[in-house]
Amino acid sequence: MGNPKAFLEIHRQEAGYRPLHDRIHDFGEVEQTLSTRERKAQASRCMDCGVPFCHWACPLGNKAPEWNDALYKGEWELAYQLLSSTNPFPEFTGRICPALCEKACVLNLFNHEPTTNRENEAAITEAAFREGYITVRHPERNGKRVAVIGAGPAGLAAANDLNLMGYSVTVFEKNEAAGGLLRYGIPNFKLNKAIIDRRLRLLEAEGIELRYGVEFSGESGIDELSDFDAIVIATGTPTARDLKVKGRELKGVHFALELLAQQNRVLAGMEFSKEERITAKGKDVLVIGGGDTGSDCIGTAHRQGCKSVTQIEIMPRPVEGPDDPQNPWPNWPRTLKTTSSHEEGCIRRWNINTLEFLGKDGHLTGVKVQEIDWKPNPNGGRPIMVEKGEPEIIKAELVLLAMGFLKPEHPQYPENVFICGDAANGASLVVRALASGRQTAQKVNQFLSK
């Protein structure tokens, strides 16, 4: 720790977002960056605690104190070596991770000004690419082949580690490009897809084979890969949670990923007919679901030129924070989150239940909703929902369902088949998918090394 008093002398400084009136007119990344001097100053705030809870909170076990110290001292190459020793793709997590490590940071308990680990992570990685610290590695092959089904974060993390161990890895992806949720679920204003493509070029140069437009299903699909020594299933959580109320079939009711994936494809140059195109232009938009995917829908709707956006959530409004008495430090506080998309304009409501989709001539015109409340369940478990207010109608020509995903069910596979990421654990964070991919690669290596 180069400056033991930095956390007392230097306040937390975030890079912040581009001006609102500027960013809502394009899909460029909204987050800005600090200067090299400011970034090093922020890294100096890391205290190298006796018990670094950032290690504990990060699913990847990132060594934040070590690479923050290297960054503070200007040793950018060492900082990247330390960072990449635990995180295969820090350019992704440095942009989109909710930074579990920061909420567990001792400085968050001290004065709610944790070290800017996520931003530091992104800065270190960009410097590494820019300065040529990242080079193509050519691992010695061991003669064994592994198939990875799914090129999302978990599949790519598993493929990367297995490839570096010497296995010949082929990744099969059903879509036209790799990235999974990174490419098709996260808007460009949070993660520019050129960042994904840059990493994919490196993975291919290191020997990983990527095959697109190939889809497998169940045991019959696995049988087609019998010439591989092991198979990793990383197909994510493809089934979104639906809202089966009256009027669900009306034109204008879509799953969130239908909008998000199509918009990302449009930005990549793909064309859609007028009938196929999902757009918020000139429409009142209702987003059902209060999570990150719902937030991404809000930002996308603004950039498409919506008339208004309302977001409703069936659960109660989270506490304002920064502390959460029900989930105290160093755990993640379940407090109210306001994203850059929320700042761009949005009516937010909680404890709202959707009753019916209303329409005319087959097209959505509004949604009947009702305010509800939650009462403790005398038998324990999930609270009981009770009606509170009178039904009302929210005007909407476009509804986006952002209520999460269903955990996949799998048949019994042969012992050389491994499941990782959301496909194994249900929908979660990208950083957890990366950690699961790495852990699965170790399991595959142990199995094939017997």
C-alpha positions in Angstrom: 0.0 0.0 0.0 1.8 3.1 -1.3 -0.2 5.8 0.5 -1.7 4.6 3.8 -3.5 7.9 4.3 -5.0 8.3 0.9 -8.5 7.1 2.0 -8.5 10.0 4.5 -7.3 12.7 2.1 -8.9 11.7 -1.2 -12.6 11.4 -1.7 -14.2 8.8 -4.1 -14.5 10.3 -7.6 -16.6 8.6 -10.2 -16.2 9.3 -13.9 -19.9 9.9 -14.3 -22.1 9.9 -17.4 -22.1 11.9 -20.6 -24.6 14.9 -20.4 -28.2 13.7 -20.6 -29.2 15.9 -23.5 -26.3 14.5 -25.5 -26.4 10.8 -24.7 -30.1 10.0 -25.3 -29.6 10.7 -29.0 -27.2 7.9 -29.7 -26.2 4.4 -28.5 -22.6 5.3 -27.6 -21.4 4.3 -24.1 -22.8 6.7 -21.5 -20.0 6.3 -19.0 -17.1 8.6 -19.2 -13.5 8.0 -17.8 -11.1 9.9 -15.6 -7.6 11.1 -16.5 -4.6 8.9 -15.7 -3.7 11.1 -12.8 -7.2 11.0 -11.3 -7.4 7.2 -11.9 -4.2 6.6 -10.0 -5.4 8.8 -7.2 -8.5 6.7 -6.9 -6.5 3.5 -6.8 -4.4 5.0 -4.0 -7.5 5.0 -1.8 -7.5 1.2 -1.5 -6.3 0.5 2.0 -5.0 -3.1 1.6 -7.3 -4.1 4.6 -6.3 -6.7 7.0 -9.4 -8.6 5.9 -10.1 -7.6 2.3 -13.8 -8.2 2.0 -13.6 -7.3 -1.7 -12.0 -10.8 -2.2 -14.9 -12.4 -0.4 -17.6 -10.5 -2.2 -16.2 -11.0 -5.7 -17.3 -14.3 -7.3 -14.0 -14.3 -9.2 -11.9 -13.6 -6.2 -10.4 -10.5 -7.8 -7.3 -9.2 -6.0 -8.4 -5.6 -5.9 -5.8 -4.4 -3.3 -2.9 -5.8 -5.3 -3.9 -4.4 -8.7 -5.0 -1.1 -7.2 -1.6 -0.7 -5.6 0.1 -1.4 -8.9 -2.2 1.1 -10.7 -1.4 3.8 -8.1 2.3 3.2 -8.6 1.9 3.5 -12.4 2.7 -0.2 -13.0 0.0 -0.7 -15.5 1.3 -4.0 -17.0 1.6 -5.6 -13.5 -1.8 -4.3 -12.6 -3.3 -6.1 -15.7 -1.4 -9.3 -14.9 -2.8 -9.3 -11.4 -6.3 -8.5 -12.7 -6.3 -11.1 -15.5 -5.0 -13.8 -13.2 -8.5 -14.1 -11.8 -10.8 -12.3 -14.3 -10.6 -13.6 -17.9 -12.6 -10.6 -19.4 -12.2 -7.5 -17.2 -13.2 -5.2 -20.0 -16.7 -6.6 -19.6 -17.0 -6.6 -15.9 -15.3 -3.2 -15.8 -18.3 -1.8 -17.7 -21.4 -3.7 -16.5 -20.6 -5.4 -13.1 -22.6 -4.0 -10.2 -19.4 -4.2 -8.3 -20.2 -6.5 -5.4 -16.6 -5.8 -4.2 -17.3 -2.1 -3.7 -20.3 -2.7 -1.4 -18.2 -5.0 0.7 -15.3 -2.5 0.7 -14.2 -1.5 4.2 -14.4 2.1 3.0 -18.1 1.6 2.3 -18.6 0.9 6.0 -16.3 3.7 7.0 -17.9 6.6 5.0 -19.8 5.0 2.0 -17.0 6.0 -0.3 -15.6 2.6 -1.4 -12.7 2.3 -3.8 -13.7 2.7 -7.5 -12.7 -0.9 -8.3 -15.0 -1.4 -11.3 -13.8 1.8 -13.1 -10.2 1.1 -12.2 -10.7 -2.4 -13.7 -11.9 -1.0 -17.0 -9.1 1.6 -17.1 -6.4 -1.0 -16.5 -7.7 -3.3 -19.2 -8.1 -0.5 -21.8 -4.5 0.5 -21.0 -3.4 -3.1 -21.5 -5.0 -3.3 -24.9 -3.7 0.1 -25.9 -0.1 -0.4 -24.8 0.2 -4.0 -26.2 0.4 -5.7 -22.8 -2.1 -8.3 -24.1 -0.5 -10.6 -26.5 -1.6 -13.8 -28.3 -0.7 -17.0 -26.3 -0.1 -20.3 -28.0 -0.6 -23.1 -25.5 0.9 -26.5 -26.1 -1.9 -29.0 -27.1 -2.6 -32.1 -25.1 -4.5 -34.0 -27.8 -7.9 -33.8 -26.2 -11.0 -32.0 -27.5 -13.7 -30.1 -25.6 -17.0 -28.8 -27.0 -18.7 -25.8 -25.4 -22.3 -25.2 -26.3 -23.1 -21.5 -25.9 -20.9 -18.5 -26.4 -22.1 -16.3 -23.6 -19.9 -15.1 -20.7 -19.9 -18.5 -19.0 -19.1 -20.5 -22.2 -16.4 -18.1 -23.3 -14.8 -18.2 -19.8 -14.8 -22.0 -19.8 -13.4 -22.1 -23.3 -10.7 -19.6 -22.6 -9.4 -21.5 -19.5 -9.6 -24.9 -21.2 -7.8 -23.6 -24.3 -5.0 -22.2 -22.1 -4.7 -25.6 -20.4 -4.0 -27.2 -23.8 -7.4 -28.6 -24.9 -8.6 -28.0 -28.4 -11.9 -26.1 -27.8 -14.8 -25.7 -30.2 -17.6 -23.3 -29.2 -21.0 -23.8 -30.8 -23.3 -20.8 -30.8 -26.9 -20.7 -32.1 -26.8 -17.0 -32.9 -24.9 -15.2 -35.7 -22.3 -13.9 -33.3 -20.8 -14.7 -29.9 -21.4 -12.9 -26.6 -24.8 -14.2 -25.4 -26.3 -11.7 -23.0 -23.4 -9.4 -23.5 -24.2 -9.0 -27.1 -28.0 -9.4 -27.3 -29.2 -8.4 -23.8 -27.1 -5.5 -22.8 -27.5 -2.2 -24.8 -24.6 -0.7 -26.6 -24.8 2.4 -24.4 -23.6 0.2 -21.6 -21.3 -2.1 -23.6 -20.1 -1.3 -27.1 -20.0 -4.5 -29.1 -16.6 -3.6 -30.5 -15.3 -4.5 -27.0 -16.7 -8.0 -27.4 -15.3 -8.4 -30.9 -11.9 -7.3 -29.8 -11.8 -10.1 -27.3 -13.2 -12.7 -29.7 -10.4 -12.0 -32.2 -7.9 -12.7 -29.4 -9.6 -15.9 -28.4 -9.6 -17.2 -32.0 -6.0 -16.2 -32.5 -5.2 -18.3 -29.5 -6.8 -21.3 -31.0 -10.5 -21.4 -30.0 -12.8 -22.4 -32.8 -16.1 -20.5 -32.9 -19.0 -22.0 -35.0 -22.2 -19.9 -35.4 -25.7 -20.8 -36.3 -25.5 -24.3 -34.6 -28.1 -25.3 -32.0 -28.3 -28.5 -30.0 -31.1 -29.6 -27.7 -31.3 -32.3 -25.1 -29.6 -35.7 -25.1 -29.9 -36.0 -28.9 -27.9 -32.9 -29.4 -25.2 -34.2 -27.1 -25.0 -37.4 -29.0 -23.9 -35.4 -32.1 -20.8 -34.4 -30.1 -19.6 -37.9 -29.3 -16.2 -37.3 -30.9 -15.4 -34.8 -28.2 -13.7 -35.9 -24.9 -15.9 -33.5 -22.8 -18.8 -31.2 -23.4 -19.7 -28.0 -21.5 -23.3 -26.7 -21.7 -23.5 -23.0 -21.3 -26.8 -22.2 -22.9 -28.0 -19.6 -20.4 -31.6 -19.1 -19.4 -33.4 -18.8 -22.7 -37.0 -18.8 -21.3 -38.2 -15.5 -20.0 -40.8 -15.3 -17.3 -44.2 -14.6 -18.9 -47.3 -12.7 -17.7 -50.3 -14.7 -18.8 -53.1 -12.3 -18.2 -56.0 -11.4 -20.5 -54.9 -9.6 -23.6 -51.4 -11.1 -23.7 -51.7 -11.8 -27.4 -52.2 -8.1 -28.3 -49.7 -6.6 -30.7 -47.4 -4.4 -28.7 -46.7 -6.8 -25.8 -43.2 -8.1 -26.0 -40.5 -9.7 -23.9 -37.7 -7.2 -23.0 -35.1 -9.2 -24.9 -37.1 -9.1 -28.1 -36.6 -5.3 -28.1 -33.1 -5.3 -26.7 -31.7 -8.0 -29.0 -33.4 -6.6 -32.1 -32.0 -3.1 -31.4 -28.5 -4.4 -31.0 -28.9 -6.3 -34.2 -30.1 -3.2 -36.0 -27.0 -1.3 -34.7 -24.9 -4.2 -36.1 -26.4 -3.6 -39.6 -29.2 -6.2 -39.7 -32.4 -5.0 -41.3 -36.0 -5.8 -40.3 -39.3 -5.2 -42.1 -41.7 -2.6 -40.7 -43.9 -5.4 -39.4 -41.0 -7.1 -37.6 -39.5 -3.9 -36.1 -40.2 -3.4 -32.4 -39.9 0.3 -31.7 -40.9 2.8 -29.0 -40.9 5.7 -31.3 -43.8 8.1 -30.5 -45.3 5.6 -28.0 -46.2 5.5 -24.4 -44.1 2.7 -23.0 -44.7 0.5 -20.0 -41.9 -1.6 -18.6 -43.1 -4.4 -16.2 -40.2 -5.4 -14.0 -37.9 -3.3 -11.8 -34.5 -4.9 -12.5 -31.5 -4.1 -14.7 -33.2 -5.5 -17.8 -36.1 -3.2 -17.2 -33.7 -0.3 -16.8 -32.1 -1.2 -20.2 -35.5 -1.1 -21.8 -36.0 2.4 -20.5 -32.8 3.7 -21.9 -33.5 2.0 -25.3 -37.0 3.4 -25.4 -35.6 6.9 -24.9 -33.1 6.5 -27.7 -35.8 5.2 -30.0 -37.8 8.3 -29.4 -40.6 7.2 -27.1 -43.3 9.6 -25.9 -43.1 8.5 -22.2 -41.8 5.6 -20.1 -43.4 4.1 -17.0 -41.8 1.3 -15.0 -43.8 -0.8 -12.6 -42.7 -3.4 -10.1 -44.9 -5.9 -8.1 -42.5 -5.8 -5.1 -42.3 -3.0 -2.5 -40.0 0.0 -3.0 -36.5 -0.8 -1.7 -35.1 1.3 1.1 -33.4 4.5 0.1 -30.0 3.5 1.5 -27.1 3.6 1.5 -27.5 1.0 4.2 -29.9 -2.0 4.2 -30.8 -3.0 7.8 -32.1 -6.4 6.5 -28.8 -7.1 4.7 -26.0 -5.3 6.4 -22.4 -4.8 5.3 -20.5 -6.6 3.9 -23.4 -8.2 2.2 -25.0 -6.5 -0.9 -27.5 -3.8 0.3 -30.9 -4.2 -1.4 -31.4 -0.5 -1.7 -33.1 1.7 -4.3 -31.0 1.8 -7.5 -31.2 4.7 -9.9 -29.5 4.0 -13.2 -28.4 6.3 -16.0 -31.5 5.2 -17.8 -33.8 6.2 -14.9 -32.1 9.6 -14.9 -33.1 10.1 -18.5 -36.8 10.2 -17.5 -39.1 7.6 -16.1 -42.2 7.2 -13.9 -41.4 4.5 -11.3 -44.0 2.7 -9.3 -43.9 -0.2 -6.8 -46.5 -2.6 -5.4 -48.3 -2.6 -8.7 -50.0 -5.8 -10.0 -50.9 -6.2 -13.7 -54.5 -7.4 -14.2 -55.1 -7.1 -18.0 -53.8 -5.8 -21.3 -56.3 -3.7 -23.1 -56.5 -3.1 -26.8 -58.4 -2.1 -29.9 -58.4 -3.9 -33.2 -55.7 -6.2 -31.9 -53.3 -3.5 -30.9 -52.4 -2.6 -27.3 -53.8 0.7 -26.0 -53.4 0.3 -22.2 -52.8 -1.9 -19.2 -55.2 -2.3 -16.3 -53.2 -2.4 -13.0 -53.9 -2.3 -9.3 -52.0 -1.2 -6.3 -51.3 -4.0 -3.8 -49.7 -4.6 -0.5 -47.8 -7.5 1.0 -48.7 -9.1 4.3 -46.5 -11.5 6.3 -47.4 -15.1 5.7 -48.4 -16.7 9.1 -47.0 -20.0 7.8 -43.7 -18.4 6.8 -42.3 -18.2 3.3 -43.4 -15.8 0.6 -45.6 -12.9 1.9 -49.2 -12.8 0.9 -50.4 -10.3 -1.8 -53.5 -8.3 -0.9 -55.4 -5.7 -2.9 -55.0 -2.2 -1.8 -56.2 0.4 -4.3 -58.8 0.5 -7.0 -57.9 -0.8 -10.5 -56.6 1.9 -12.9 -55.5 2.0 -16.5 -52.0 3.1 -17.6 -51.9 4.2 -21.2 -49.4 2.3 -23.3 -48.8 1.3 -26.9 -45.8 -0.8 -26.1 -45.3 -3.1 -23.0 -42.0 -4.8 -22.3 -41.9 -7.7 -19.9 -38.7 -7.7 -17.9 -39.6 -10.1 -15.1 -36.6 -12.4 -15.2 -36.0 -15.9 -16.6 -36.9 -19.4 -15.7 -34.1 -21.7 -14.5 -33.6 -24.4 -17.1 -34.2 -28.1 -16.4 -31.7 -30.6 -17.8 -31.9 -34.4 -18.3 -29.3 -36.7 -16.9 -26.2 -36.4 -19.0 -23.2 -38.6 -19.3 -20.3 -38.0 -16.9 -18.3 -36.1 -19.5 -21.0 -33.4 -19.8 -20.8 -30.4 -17.5 -23.2 -27.5 -17.1 -22.2 -24.0 -16.1 -23.3 -20.4 -15.8 -27.0 -19.5 -15.9 -27.8 -22.8 -17.5 -26.8 -24.5 -14.2 -27.7 -21.8 -11.6 -30.5 -19.7 -13.1 -30.3 -16.1 -14.2 -27.6 -14.2 -12.4 -24.8 -11.7 -12.9 -22.2 -11.8 -15.7 -19.4 -11.9 -13.1 -21.0 -15.0 -11.6 -21.3 -16.6 -15.0 -17.6 -16.0 -15.6 -16.7 -17.5 -12.2 -18.9 -20.6 -13.0 -17.2 -20.9 -16.4 -13.8 -20.9 -14.8 -14.8 -23.4 -12.1 -16.3 -25.7 -14.7 -13.1 -25.6 -16.7 -11.3 -26.9 -13.7 -13.8 -29.7 -13.3 -13.4 -30.7 -16.9 -9.6 -30.7 -16.5 -9.8 -32.9 -13.4 -12.1 -35.3 -15.2 -10.0 -35.6 -18.3 -6.7 -35.8 -16.3 -7.8 -39.0 -14.5 
